[in-house]
Amino acid sequence: MAKEKRIGLFETDVTLTGKHATYLKYLVNDAKIYDDYIDVYMNAAVLGFLYSKKEDRDNGSADRARIYADAFSTHRDECIFLYRLIMLLDEDDITVDERLDKAFRYDSNPEKIEDFKENLEIFDSYVRGGIEYMYDVFVTGCTSRDDYIRETFNVIRNFKDSIEGVSYDEKIKKLLNR
């Protein structure tokens, strides 16, 4: 019986380039919103997907930021979960079987390596989009740690409200006691 060969999902280093590397470093080292690059990576995947923000790889500068394989080994299950979830939800125009293939089968089938690489690039485009989103929202206009915390709180509150279906009109009326 042949042993199943997997294609090493989140088992190698990931390097971000250009503005995405700069933004990642800023979120961790300067703004100190996140402790580690891997934390930014995982949150960026979620935010990029939720806000439908994909970005192409940027090579506009020589800046590089590397997330090492050992960081992925510590958070591999979470990263795989995010990858599979995004692959399941990414496209509306494919069948359920095609979604399942993207999410669960391509990374275990060496014959589908090109499809897998394409899917990983889709995932990484959401990561890059999420990094830009976080930088724009959490950092632009912030000058102090309190500003970063306030903006983070606002983003989380707005996200929570949108999930719960809270209308801003209803909130305004409630504030005005109408």
C-alpha positions in Angstrom: 0.0 0.0 0.0 1.4 3.4 -1.0 2.0 5.9 1.7 0.0 9.2 1.3 2.3 12.0 0.4 1.3 15.5 1.5 2.7 18.6 0.0 3.9 20.3 3.2 1.2 22.9 4.0 2.7 25.5 6.3 5.9 23.5 6.8 8.3 26.0 5.3 9.3 29.7 5.8 7.1 32.3 4.2 8.6 35.6 3.0 6.6 38.7 2.5 8.1 41.4 0.3 7.8 45.1 -0.3 5.1 47.2 1.5 3.6 44.1 3.0 6.9 43.3 4.8 7.1 46.9 5.9 3.6 46.9 7.2 4.0 43.6 9.0 7.2 44.8 10.7 5.4 48.0 11.7 2.4 46.2 13.2 4.8 44.0 15.3 7.9 46.1 16.1 6.6 49.7 16.1 2.9 49.8 16.8 3.3 46.6 18.9 -0.3 45.6 18.1 0.9 42.0 17.7 3.6 40.1 19.4 4.8 38.0 16.4 4.7 37.9 12.6 2.7 34.7 12.7 0.0 36.5 14.7 -0.3 39.1 12.0 -0.3 36.5 9.3 -3.2 34.5 10.8 -5.3 37.6 11.6 -4.5 39.1 8.2 -5.9 36.0 6.5 -9.1 36.3 8.3 -9.5 40.1 7.9 -8.5 40.0 4.2 -11.1 37.3 3.5 -13.9 38.9 5.6 -13.3 42.3 3.9 -12.8 40.7 0.5 -9.4 42.4 0.3 -6.8 40.6 -1.9 -3.5 42.1 -2.8 -0.8 41.0 -5.3 2.7 40.4 -4.2 4.6 43.7 -3.9 8.2 44.0 -5.0 8.3 47.8 -4.9 11.0 47.8 -2.3 13.7 45.5 -1.2 12.1 45.1 2.3 11.6 41.5 3.4 9.9 39.9 6.4 10.2 36.2 7.0 7.9 34.0 9.1 10.0 30.9 9.9 8.8 27.3 9.7 9.1 26.9 13.5 6.5 29.6 14.0 4.2 27.7 11.6 4.9 24.5 13.4 3.6 26.0 16.6 0.5 27.3 14.8 0.2 24.8 12.0 -3.2 23.5 13.0 -4.7 27.0 13.2 -3.1 28.0 9.8 -4.4 24.8 8.1 -7.8 25.5 9.6 -7.8 29.0 8.2 -6.5 27.8 4.8 -9.2 25.1 4.5 -12.0 27.4 5.6 -11.0 30.1 3.1 -10.7 27.6 0.3 -14.2 26.3 1.2 -15.7 29.7 1.2 -13.6 31.6 -1.4 -15.6 31.2 -4.7 -19.3 31.1 -5.3 -19.2 29.7 -8.8 -17.8 26.3 -8.1 -19.4 23.1 -7.0 -19.2 21.6 -3.5 -16.9 18.9 -4.7 -14.6 21.4 -6.3 -14.5 23.4 -3.0 -13.7 20.2 -1.1 -10.9 19.4 -3.6 -9.4 22.8 -3.1 -9.7 22.7 0.7 -8.7 19.1 1.5 -7.4 17.2 -1.5 -5.0 19.2 -3.6 -2.4 19.4 -0.8 -2.3 15.6 -0.5 -2.1 14.9 -4.2 1.3 15.4 -5.9 -0.4 15.4 -9.3 -2.3 18.6 -8.2 0.7 20.5 -7.1 0.0 23.4 -9.5 -3.6 23.7 -8.3 -2.4 23.6 -4.7 0.2 26.4 -5.4 -2.6 28.5 -7.0 -4.8 28.0 -4.0 -1.9 28.9 -1.6 -1.4 32.1 -3.7 -5.1 32.9 -3.2 -4.7 32.4 0.5 -1.6 34.6 0.6 -3.3 37.3 -1.4 -5.9 37.5 1.4 -3.0 37.6 3.9 -1.5 40.6 2.0 -4.9 42.3 1.7 -5.5 41.8 5.4 -2.0 43.2 6.3 -2.9 46.3 4.2 -6.3 46.5 5.9 -4.8 46.3 9.4 -2.1 48.9 8.5 -4.6 51.3 7.1 -7.1 50.9 9.9 -5.0 50.3 13.0 -2.0 52.6 12.1 -3.0 55.5 9.8 -3.7 58.5 12.0 -2.5 56.8 15.2 0.3 58.4 17.1 0.2 56.7 20.5 -0.4 53.3 22.0 -3.8 54.5 23.2 -4.7 55.4 19.6 -3.8 51.9 18.4 -5.9 50.3 21.2 -8.8 52.6 20.4 -8.7 51.8 16.7 -8.4 48.1 17.4 -11.4 48.3 19.7 -13.4 50.2 17.0 -12.6 47.6 14.3 -13.6 44.7 16.6 -16.8 46.4 17.7 -17.8 47.2 14.1 -17.0 43.7 13.1 -19.1 42.3 15.9 -21.9 44.6 15.1 -21.9 43.5 11.4 -21.9 39.9 12.3 -24.8 40.4 14.7 -26.7 42.4 12.0 -26.9 45.5 14.1 -28.0 48.5 12.0 -26.0 51.7 12.5 -29.3 53.6 12.1 -30.7 51.6 15.0 -27.6 52.4 17.1 -27.9 56.1 16.4 -31.6 56.2 17.2 -30.9 54.4 20.5 -28.2 56.9 21.3 -30.6 59.7 20.6 -33.3 57.9 22.6 -35.8 57.7 19.7 
